[in-house]
Every structure is written in structure tokens, then in C-alpha cells.
């Protein structure tokens, strides 16, 4: 077992998103009746005769706790197959192995710095060209399509500028030209957006973020409904072996159960923070997909249930002021990462996106990124207002 084939929510006939989050892949354990899938630490599984086993042989190839989580998350993404990885970047690396040498990756021109680093610094020197493209410009994408393109890779909303791209439109352009589309759904989560239902070939996650949701596990996830892609992706999942531990799978599985309620609160709190920022004199620009003038607002409104818990903004007073504000909050913790219950603040240019300096993906140096948590909104607003007053 490696790729975990699952039925999509619709096929399973289960009612809704949270019902699947809590039950898909998680039937009570048959021997004891345990309601929660056990953390199966066994690395190997007894066989009755050679090759005659109960579905598991060796835990790199497949593990019961991992299978439970793979079925759960794939079901939420409305995907037939799900594969768990040791980190988001391990998941990304596994996907890039689908390319044959000489095939190009078109990368949206705003993306996580580590994704940029993997594509441009690890894969490009091995003979896999790449280009950064503004994917809000669909005519430009059509007109300047490099003929060697094998894959379009996009985040929506992007990290850290929160630009949104029209998944259906990009899929249609890419598929007409024979390329596959990978959507990094880390920021939206399957609760807010399901790229497979919009035609994307593959969804990838840093499960470290909203899926885990509590800043206590590093993980990655890949989902697809394409039989051929699933076969190749699961072959490499096993052959290269970047799989998560059973305990890590358990933590993601547990986090995902509350994804819907957490996301509703993240979105609500993000709106309270945006309301403060849009009216604040020190703020130059607020980046949040719900704002009507936000790049890709229409795409976001069309394809997302709500606009997410991430908020970015730039300061009129520039880089040094941004550094000071990032260090001046007390409830928002100054730290990398995002998507957990606690609020975080960071300076992307000097932290998460430092590897993109000098590249087409470089971010403004007066930019601050917030991962708005699920604390009480008024405390978050007061904390941020006090930090802005220090400028
Ligand atoms: N994709 C996005 C959008 C991210 O923000 C990150 C990490 O911040 C990753 C992928 C990489 O995931 P990981 O840190 O779990 O390897």
C-alpha cells in the first residue's frame, strides 16, 4: 500500500465536510473498538504465507495510521488518492519527479520561498527549466506559453502577497497545451477551496500549517484523482521514502477533525484585523483577498468559500518600521510558519522569503505577514494597534 485510494465525499455519500473530517478513514478499530485510530508504531507486519498479508507489509510502503489520515485528507480534497509526506517540501519534491528532463515548470510569480528554492536551486541545475509568470494575466500566459512547459505550479492565495489566481481558467489553458496543473492549497485548505473539483491535476499541502493546525507537526500531503499520476506519485513516495512517522500522521489526523471550525474563526478574526489595518494611517496597503481591489479578488470570490486567515500589509514608513512592528506585538508571536491556533507575525523579506531576494519572487521590504489565529479578536486588534503606535 502506498497511495491510498479513497472514495470522494460524493461517492461515499457522506453528508458534509466536517462529517468526513471526523469519520473518513476512521472506522472504530475492529479488535478493540477504539474510536480513535491507534498510532501504529510497528514497522513490519506479519504475513500468513509469503505475500499473504492484511494490506500492510512495511511501514515506509504503508502504515495504518498514515492510511487513516491519507483517506481523511483525500476525502476532504474530493480526491480519489492521497499520499502523506514528511514535509510540504518533501511532497513538492515528489511531485517534481513526475517531470522528464527538459520539461519546464511555470511558477506563479509569488510563492513560498522554499518552493522557489526547490525549483530554481535544486531542480533547475538538473535540467528542469522554470519561469516565474504573473498568473493573473491569462492573456499573457496564453500568448507567451513556452512550448517546453510540462507543469504549471501555483499557490492561491499566494505566500506572502495573497494574490489569487483563477484555477479553472489556468487549468483550461494548461490542459489545451498538454501541461498538468499543481495547486498548493496550503493557505486556503480544502475547507475554503477544492482545486481538484476545479480541474487541477494535483493538490499539494504543507500539512504543517492549517491541516495540523497546532504548530506541533511538520508534514506534507499530495492529492490527485488521476489514476496514472497517483500510480507514479505513490511509486516515488515509496521508492524515495520521504514518509511521515505514525505519530506525525496522528497529529495531522487529529488536527484536521476541527479544520472547519478553526477556519471559520480564522476568517472572522482576519476580517477584524483587516478592518483595523485599512483605516490605519501608518499602513500603506492591506493585502487580503476579500478587499475588492485585491489582485485576484474576483477569482477568490468565485472559487473560495471564504477568504482565509492570512493577512499581509505594507507600512508607509518602510523596512525598519516593519522590523520594529514585527517585534513589538505581544499576542502575535514573531515567528516563521502559519496556520495554527496562535497568531504569528513575521517579516517575509528577512524570514520566510529571504531565499527569493534578488529573484522575480522578491517581496517588498516594508511587508509584514500575519497568520491570524483563533484567539479573541479584540485582543488581536488591540495588540496590533499598540504595535503600530510604536512607529
Ligand atoms: N507551501 C507553502 C505555501 C508554504 O507556506 C510552505 C511552508 O511554509 C511549504 C509549502 C513548505 O512546507 P513545509 O515547511 O512543511 O516543508
Boltz pocket constraint, residues with backbone or C-beta under 6 A from the ligand:
constraints:
  - pocket:
      binder: B
      contacts: [[A, 87], [A, 88], [A, 89], [A, 90], [A, 112], [A, 114], [A, 115], [A, 155], [A, 159], [A, 184], [A, 186], [A, 187], [A, 205], [A, 206], [A, 207], [A, 208], [A, 218], [A, 219], [A, 220], [A, 337]]
      max_distance: 6.0
